[in-house]
């Protein structure tokens, strides 16, 4: 499936990254000289995304100023200055700025490096594999050994049929949610307009057998604390060509 629209969740407070986030929003924190959100937006552009809604709250003016300087993708601001909407509420609000249809969703502070450039990218594969007739959501997932900065928690068990179930001790093929989703906006036709956690929809989809996953290629990272910045930068150096 071809997907040209995206929603980037970027409104969080980044409290664990203090004191850095006392003066700037987490998505603008630089890793190896590049703001985290630019890693995410560049991955989306490479996958064919031409328009992205981005929600803002913490230091929203800084976010808008930075995003206004990008030439691609086209950015639409979903303003949450008045109230944070949590992951689900923020997604639903942002989707209203986009045409109905399939969309890629990404967290602004989760990204990866080290993809094989001779193969389709992770997001290209995610979009191509999404089948709204069989799936409510298709999640990009990663094995724990291919992560930096993660706390070791397993989110799902990935079945041989591609279906995801919540991970429980002893289940096979544990994976971590990598912060990228392919979905159709109609999934939220009856969603509330107030704040809610997107995990509600993960669980509903899993119960119906309509939560699917594919594995990320490359190395995934999350930067939750100031100390994790150095770890992420070291991982980027390791996974650069010739690193």
N, C-alpha and C positions, 0 to 999 in steps of 0.2 A: 504494500500500500504506500502511495506517495503522501507524505505529510509536509505541509508548508507552514503551519502555525505552531507556536509553542507558548507555554506559560512557565515563567521562571519565578520560583518562590524565593524572595529576597528580603522579606520584611522583618526577620527575626532580630532579637536584641543582641545576640552573641555574647551572653553574659559570661560564659566560661573563658572567653578570650580577653576579658578585662586584664589590665587597664587599657589595652590598645583600643577596645571598642567604647571607651569612655569619650573618645573624641572623633570616632569615625564608624561607619557601618561595617559589619563583618565582611560583606561581599567585596568591599574595596580594599581589604587587607591584602598586601602584595605577597605573593609566593614566587620566589625567584624572579622578582622584578615585574610581576604581572598580577593585577588584581584578580582575585578568585573568580569573580563574575565574568571576567573576560575569557578565562579558560572555558567556562560553561557556554557563553555566547558563541565563541569561536567553534566549539564542537557542534553547536546547533547549526551554524551557518554552513559548516562543512557537510552536514547531513541534508542540506537543501532547505533549511528553514529560512523564510523570507520575512516573517513577522512574528514578534514575540511580545506578549504582555509581561510586565515585570511589576510585582507589588513592592511598595516602599512604605517604611514607617520610621525606623531608627535612622536619624540623620538623613531624612528623605531628600532634603535639598542637595546634599552631597551626591546622593545616588542619581537624582535627576540630572545634575550638572555633568556627571561622568557619562551617563548613558546618552546624553544629547550629543556627545562628541563622537559617537560611533556612527559609521556609515552603513553598517549592516549588522544584524537584521534591522528592519524597521521596528522601533520600540514604542509600545503603548504603555503608559504608566497607570497601574492600578493603585490608587492612593488610599493607604490605610493609616494616614496620619491621625485620624480621630480615634481609631480603635483597631488593635490587632485582631485578625480574623482566624488565627490558628491555621494549620496546614490545609484543612478541608475548606473552611470558609474563605480563606484567601484565594484558593484555587477557583472556587465557584465564582467569586467576585471578578477575578481576572478573566475567566472564560467569557464573561458577558461582553468583554471588549473585542472578542474574536468571533469570526463566523462560526456557525454550527458545523461540526464535523470532527474528523480525527485531529488529535493534537498530541504533541510531545510535551511532557511536564518534567522539569528539572529543578533540583535544589541549587541555589546559587553558590553554595559552599562545598559541594561534593563534585569531584572531577577525577579524571584519569589521564595517564600518559602512557607511552610505549605501545600504542597500537601498531600493527603491521600495516604500513601504508599501501602495500600491494593488495590488500583485501578490503572489502567493504567495512566501513567504520561501525563501531558499536551502535551508534544511533541510527545509521542507515539500515543495519540489520534489524534493529528494534522496530522501526517503521515498517519495513518490508514484511516482518513476521506477524504484525498485528492483524488479527481477524476478528472484527467486531461481532460477527455472527456466533463465534465460539467463545469470545473473551470479553469480559468487562474491562480488564486491564492486563497489559503485558509489562512486566517489570524487568528492568536490567538488574542482574544480580551478579555477585562476585564471591569467589571462595575467600575465606578469611586469610589464607596464606598469600593472597595477592593484594593485600591492603596495607596501608600505612596510616597510623593514627587511630585505628579502630580499637574498640575496647574488647574485642573478642566475642561479643554477643552474636549468636546466630539468629536470624530473623525467620527464615523459612526452610522447609525441606523441598527440594526440587525433584519432582517425580520424573520417571523415564518418559512419560507422556507430556512433559513440559508444564504440568500443573503444580502450583505452589500450595503448600499447607503450612500453617504456623509450626515452627520448629519446637519439638519436644525432645528431651534427652533420649538418645538412642535411635532417633529416626535417621535414615540414611541421607546422604548428599546435602548436608547443611550449607546454606548460603546466606550472604548478607545483602540486604536491599541496597543498591548502589545509587539511589536517588534519581532515577530516570524512569519514566512511565510513558507508554503509548496507550491512549484511551480515546473514546468518542465522547464528545461533550454531552450527548443525550443521556449519559450515565447519571448526570446530576440534574435532570429535568425536575425532579421533586425534592431537591436538596434544600435545606433551610438557608435563610439569608444571614444567619448569625454565625458566630464562631463555632467550629467543630473540628475534630481531629480526623485526618484522612484515614487513619487506621480503621475507622468504622467501615469504610468502603472496602478496604483490603479484606477485612474479616467476612463481610457479606459476600464478596466475590469468591473467596475461598470456600465458603460453605456451599455455594452453588456450583463449585467446580469450574468457575470462570475466571480464576486468578492464575495467570500463566507467567512463566519467566524464561529468560535466556541468559546465558553466561557472558559476562564481560571478558573481552580480550584486552590484555595490557595490565597496568597497575593502577589501582584506585586509591584515593586518599581523602581523608577528612582532617580538617584542621580545627580542633576544638579548644586548644589552649595555646598560650604563647610559646610553650616549649615545643609544641607540635609543628611550628613553622619550620624550624631547622630540620626536623625529621622529614617533612614533606619536600623541602628543597634538596635534601640528600637523595631522596627517592627519585626526584626529577632528574638529577645528575646521573644516577645509575641507569635510568631508562632512556637517556638520550642516545642517539646513534654514536657509537664509539665510547659510551659511558662505562 
